[in-house]
Amino acid sequence: MKLLTFALLSLLIALPAVSRAQSYVFGYGGFDSGLATDFTEINSLSLDFENGVLYGAGLGRVSSLIGGSRFEFEGLRSHSDLESAALNGMTINGIGGEMTVTAGMFNFLKQFPLMGTMTYLGGGIGYSQVETEFGATSNSSDAVAYQVIVGAELPLGQKFQLFTQYKFLGIGETDFGAAGNMDGFTSHNFIVGLKYCF
């Protein structure tokens, strides 16, 4: 419900600034890497995760603002399995787990035409839900999310465009109550997607 509220508020803020603009929808998939975090309140429990999957979809509008820019709302989801865990610097064997992040993001992107393609740079801020499962223990908490985006797209006819992106995604500190607080973490994400303009 909170993600839906955030999405509606984001669109209400963005639409007046991008009236008379082209709309589009998009979807993508890819992988994330470099995800690691700590439970600092539980004897410095450190967690490292394997490369995971990332997928998402959204809608946006292209505007002439600042010489060509975009406003987007994006929903994304990532999933990574636990690779290793260490308690006070000592490796813990035989522990399994996973983490899932679901987020709603409001993005602003600046466009730069380049040699028949459209490149863009920007970022976003939003709201996320972090879910963890280690053995028989499951936890869930909310956190602020942010990202930096660099991308390029190639037209496939008049309506469709193929795009690729690098996302630097960050999640703020999460509070799991009695289980402790998990430090904020970041990940590197590489995706390929398709956009439809209307």
N, C-alpha and C positions, 0 to 999 in steps of 0.2 A: 504493500500500500504506500509506503514511504517513497519507493522508487517511482511509482506512478505519479504521485504528487509532485515529485521533483521534475519529472518529464513534462508535465503540464505547465508548471511554472516557467520552465526553461523556454518552452515554445511561446508562451505569452510575452516573455521578455524579448524574444528574438524576432517575432513576426513583424512588428511595426517597422523595424529597421531594414527589413528585406522584402518589403512589398514590391510587386511588379518584378519579382525575381524568378528564376527557373528553379523548379523543385526536383528532387531526386530521392530515390531510395537505394540502399546498398546492403550487401551482405558479404561476409568474409570468413576465412578460417586460416589458421596458422599455428605456430608454436611459440612457447615462451621459454626463457632460460635465465639462469642466474638468480633464482629465487632462494633466499635464505633468510631466516629470522631467529629471534631468541625469546624465550620466556624468562625475562630477567628476574622475576619475583620467585622463580622456582629453582634456586641454586644454579642459575645460569645454564638453563637447558637450551642448547643450540640445535637448530634444525636446518638441514639442507635438503632441497627437493630436486627430483629429476626434471629434465625438460618436459613440459606439459603441453596441453593443447589450449588454444584460445579461439573462440568464435564469437560472432556478433552480427548485429544488423542495426539499421537506423534510417533516419530521414534527414534531409537537409535542404537548404536554399542557397543558391548562388546570388550574390549581391554585387553591385558596382562600387560598394563602399570600399574606400582605401585602394581604389584601382583594381578591384576584383578580390572578393573574399567569400567565405562561406560560414554559415551558422548550421550546426548539426545537433541533433539529439541521437545518442548512440547507447544501445544496450549491449553489454558484453558479458562473457562468462569464461573463466579459465579453470583448469583442473590440473593439479600436479600431484604425483605420488611422492611419498617420503623416500629419500635416498639414504640418509644417515642421520643419526642423532648423537649428541655428546652431552654429558652431564659434568659440569665443572672441568671441561677439557678431556674427559675420558669417554671413549666411544661406547655406545650402548648397542649391543648386538640383539638381533631377534625382534626388533620393534618395527612395526609396519604402520602406515598411516597415509593420509591424503588431505589436501586442502582444496577447497573450491571457493572462488571469488565471483560474485555476481554484482555488476555495477551499472548504474545509469549515469551517463556523462553528457555535459553540455560543452560542445567544442566550438572554437573559433579558429579558422584557417585562412591564411593569406596565400593567394594564388600567384604563381610565376610561370608564364608560358615559356617553354624552352624546346626548340627544335622539333616542333610537331607534337609535343607532349605537353601536359599540364602538370607542373610540379607544385607542391604546396608545403607550407610549414605553419605549425600552430600548436595549440594545446587545448586541454580541457580540464574541467573540474566537476566533481560529482559526489555521489553517495554510493557506498558499497556494503554488501553483506559478506562476511567471511565465515566459512564453515570448515571446521576441522574434525577429523576422526582419527584417533590413535587407539588401536586395539578396540576395546568396548566403550571407549569414552568419546562422546561427541560434544562439540561446543559450537556456538554461533554468536556473532557479535557484529555490530555496525561500525563503520569507519569512513572517514573522508577519503576520497580517491582523487587522483590527479594524473595527467599524462601529457607527454610531449610527443608530437606526431610529425613525421617527415614522410612524404609520399609522392608518388608520380602515377599518372594514368594515361592510357592510350585509348583513343576512340575506336570502337568497333561498330561502324555505321553511325547513324544519326542519333540513336537513343541509348545505346549501350557503351559502357567504358570499362576496360579492364584496369585494375589498379593494384599497386603494391605499396605497403607501408612498413615503416619501423615505428614502434610505439615504445616509449619508456614509461611504464606504468608504475605508479606508486600508491601504496595503501597506508593510511595512518595507523596509529596504535589502536589495538583492539582490547576490549575489556571482557574477559571471559568469567568474571565473577570469582567464585572460589577457586577456579583453575588458574587464576592469575592473569596478568596482562601480557599480551604478545606485542613485541616491538613492531613498529612499522617496517615495511619491506618494499623493495622495488624489483622489477623484472624487465628483461629485454624481450620484445615481442616482434615477430616477423610474420606478416600476413599477406595474403593475396585475395582479392575480392572482385566483385562485379557490381557496377552501378547502373541504374536505369533512370534516365531523365524524362521528365514530362512537364 
